[in-house]
Amino acid sequence: MSYNLLLDCGCTVYVACHPQTNEAHTRVIEFRGARCAVRRHEVGLKLYVWELLPERTPPRPVTLDWDSAAM
């Protein structure tokens, strides 16, 4: 079994799975997105599993309203 994934950057990744275990064993960039800003993404590049995950966004800073927090 195989399928294609669309990454956040716009690139398309071909994923091939083992027919009996359904474990992904190959992940290769098939098409580069037109607006992809990742310099490393080239057609034919093999990817690790963690490279398929979306980018982490930094946590938003917590702001306290001291006027309403005071009791």
C-alpha positions as CSV (number, residue, x, y, z in Angstrom):
1,M,0.0,0.0,0.0
2,S,1.2,3.5,-0.7
3,Y,-0.2,7.0,-0.5
4,N,0.8,10.7,-0.9
5,L,0.9,13.3,1.9
6,L,0.8,17.0,1.5
7,L,3.1,18.8,3.9
8,D,2.4,22.3,5.4
9,C,5.1,23.7,3.1
10,G,3.2,22.5,0.0
11,C,5.5,19.6,-0.9
12,T,4.0,16.2,-1.8
13,V,5.6,13.1,-0.1
14,Y,5.2,9.6,-1.4
15,V,4.9,7.1,1.4
16,A,5.2,3.3,0.8
17,C,4.1,0.8,3.4
18,H,4.9,-2.9,4.0
19,P,1.9,-4.9,2.7
20,Q,1.6,-7.2,5.8
21,T,2.5,-4.9,8.6
22,N,1.3,-1.6,7.1
23,E,4.5,0.0,8.5
24,A,5.8,3.0,6.5
25,H,9.3,2.1,5.2
26,T,9.9,4.8,2.5
27,R,9.1,8.5,2.5
28,V,10.3,10.5,-0.5
29,I,9.5,14.0,-1.7
30,E,7.7,13.5,-5.0
31,F,6.8,17.1,-5.8
32,R,8.2,20.4,-4.4
33,G,5.6,23.0,-3.4
34,A,5.7,26.2,-5.4
35,R,6.1,28.3,-2.2
36,C,8.2,25.9,-0.2
37,A,10.7,27.8,1.9
38,V,12.6,24.7,3.1
39,R,15.9,24.7,1.2
40,R,16.5,21.1,1.8
41,H,13.3,19.9,0.1
42,E,14.3,18.5,-3.3
43,V,12.5,15.9,-5.4
44,G,13.8,12.4,-4.4
45,L,14.9,13.4,-0.8
46,K,14.2,10.7,1.7
47,L,12.5,12.0,4.9
48,Y,12.5,10.8,8.4
49,V,9.1,10.3,10.2
50,W,9.6,13.4,12.4
51,E,10.1,15.6,9.3
52,L,6.5,14.9,8.3
53,L,5.1,16.5,11.5
54,P,3.8,20.1,11.3
55,E,6.1,22.9,12.6
56,R,5.7,23.6,16.3
57,T,4.5,27.1,17.0
58,P,6.1,28.8,20.0
59,P,3.9,29.1,23.0
60,R,2.1,32.4,23.4
61,P,3.2,34.4,26.3
62,V,0.8,34.5,29.2
63,T,-0.2,38.0,30.2
64,L,-1.8,38.8,33.5
65,D,-4.2,41.6,34.1
66,W,-3.1,42.6,37.6
67,D,-6.2,44.8,38.1
68,S,-8.6,41.8,37.8
69,A,-6.2,39.3,39.4
70,A,-6.1,41.3,42.7
71,M,-8.8,40.3,45.1
